[in-house]
Amino acid sequence: MQDPPTSRLRIALTGAPASGKTSIVSQLAKQSHLTHAQGSSIPIFVVPEAATQIYAKIGRKWNQLNLDERRNAQRAIYKLQIEQEQRAAQKHPHAMLVMDRGTVDGSAYWPDGPEAYWHDLNTTHQRELTRYDRVILLESAATIGIYDGDASNAIRFESAAEAVEAGQLLAQLWAAHPHLSIVPANPDFNAKITLVRKLLTDSLQASP
């Protein structure tokens, strides 16, 4: 096995409700390395979703909060996301970091819209996009008529129609990223995770 490359890759894995993101992240977290066809290998480390941690601490879902509480929750999520990314980068300087959601996602849940989100957090859309070398966006199974509500994710609150709408908004928010890949809905989970792993491998092959 060759020495891992010295460049670090930051991959944002995002998706609408019922996209399979949680299950895929769980599978990726079990891997210690990612290897491409030429035999080069890089450590892989998954940064956990900040929103799940914050809402678990609050004890209520997004739709159960008033407007000020929603803003405060998103501020806390952004802060935790940045802290986790920074800690992971320091602790795993040569790893491929796979983020369970990226900071851009928070703008989809800001009560006053994305532009107000950037302003409130003293950042810009472009600055947040450049945090990540690649973005992998998973399409919701709700788009093909498969939806289990909050059965697979306790903080989920969206209806099937709202899940589809959330996916469309996320796609718009990430659309300007130069390396955005969209993984379509698929009832076969194994096929979906195989495609995600291929995209991660492609990112490794494309890195210096």
ABEGO torsion letter per residue (X at the ends): XBBBBABBBBBBBBEBBGAGAAAAAAAAAABABBBBAAGBBBBBBBBBBAAAAAAAAAGBBAAABBAAAAAAAAAAAAAAAAAAAAAAAAABAABBBBBBEBAAAAAAABAAEAAAAAAAAGBBAAAAAAABABBBBBBBAAAAGBBAEAAABAABABBAAAAAAAAAAAAAAAAABABBBBBBBBABAAAAAAAAAAAAAAAAAABX
